[in-house]
Amino acid sequence: MNKGKVILEGVLELMSPLQIGSGMSDISDRDILLNSQDRPYIPASSFIGKLNAVISNQEFSNYLGIDAKMQSKLQLDDLELIDENFTKSLRDGVRINNKTNLVEDGAKFDYQILEPGVFFLLKMYFDIGSEDDYVKCLEWIPMIVSILKESFFIGARSAAGSGELSLQKVKVMKYDFSSKEDSIKYILGKEKDNCDDLTNYIKNINKNIFTIVGDFTIPSSLIVRAYPKSPYGSDAAHLKSNGIPILPGSSVRGALRARGERILNTIWKGDDFVKTFLAVMFGYANVEKNQQYTIPSPFWVNEVVIKEVKMELQNRVLIDRFTGGTIEGALFDSMPVFPSSDEAQIEGLRLSIKDAFDSQKGLLLLIFKDLYHGDLAVGGEKNVGRGCLKGLTASVFDSGDVFENIFGDNQNTEQWDKYIKALVDNTDREEIKKRFNFFVPKVEKGAKNV
């Protein structure tokens, strides 16, 4: 086909809370973006920018008109909500000091989200101006379909599992302008049959992503605090999404980063390179005046639903350690989740790193081991024994290979030993420095770097 159009239509389900900021703070510190009808939507610019970053192909970028002296050959509508009903919620956020493990002063904030379970309509129009354009579409469209079916995150806090979209329905229509019939159908907006050759699913398209997936039980209890707006509720209750308890990726990421820092300081005995390593793996934002920059994180954690649990109110008091008596006015309560059966409460917790170095894989394996064996707690009230998990299953996806039950008996540990040795020997030091310096602006003489 030398001249024509290819139209990709799809329905995207929102699997985790979405936060695309509007720049306004009327309701929270970070309100979500709404259209003129006060309905959330995903801007086409946000979607295509993230898709271009994921595909990471210069020819595709040129087709979009990015860094090229030509107009984009791809048109995309804003992704509008299909659902009439949707739910907006507020979530609380804090910043934890890794040294004290306490909330930093003035670091409390809240943000608005769109709750999951809603659907967005996707429409993409590919201009075909030559046979080469069509040949490229035969490659790009199945790639786009596969990316959207596997895992695609958009918006703020995506590294903590927010904004996960999953393609549920897809249709690709081809209009050949050398055909009078196709030209008339395109002008009149009539649909054509689906092109099966353009909707092929490419399994494991993201082979350069190192992923660990695990299922867990909660031996005792767990709480990620949410504070009720009503004065008649408990002082703190476990966080819910659409009325269902969840484990947010932000809580898991924070615990993993803190444990990773402890491991690195133990192995490398306080080497200053620890900060660089953590910045490249977990991301970093420098807010110092005259040298602001951001290092994006290649590591992300998904948000998971907590099943087979019940919430119970527990009253607690604060004890004066000198007198042994109750401190006046220090009565408070909370509502953690407790297991209601022996089944897994947390299924499909996913930790992933894109373009991971061997040493990064080694660190993630060590951190996950601590989480799996109950040595690393997540959430709040850890001082009273909450937040420890017990692993049931663990699988690793590495360069297209799948390793099941990595903590089971008779497992081949040579590959994992190789990654951990790379971490201990710091073999990727120079490559990690290069990636760090790529995002850090050059510093003038006399100025201090991070």
Secondary structure, DSSP 4 states (H G I P E B T S, - for coil): --SEEEEEEEEEEE-S-B--B-S--SSSSBPBPB-TTS-BEE-HHHHHHHHHHHH--HHHHHHTTTTSSS--SEEE--EEE--S---EEEEEE--B-TTT-SBPTT--EEEEEE-SS-EEEEEEEEEE-SHHHHHHHHHHHHHHHHHHHH-EE-STTGGGTTTEEEEEEEEEEEEETTSHHHHHHHHHT------GGG----TT--TTEEEEEEEEE-SS-B--EE--SSTTS-S-EE-EETTEEEE-HHHHHHHHHHHHHHHHHHHHTT-THHHHHHHHHH-EEE--TT--EEE--SEEE--EEB-SEEE--EEEEEE-TTT-SEEEEEEEEEB-EEE-SSS-SEEEEEEEEET--HHHHHHHHHHHHHHHTT-S--SS-GGGT-S--EEEEEEEEETTEEE--TTSTT---HHHHHHHHHHHHTTTHHHHHHHHHHHSPPPPTT----
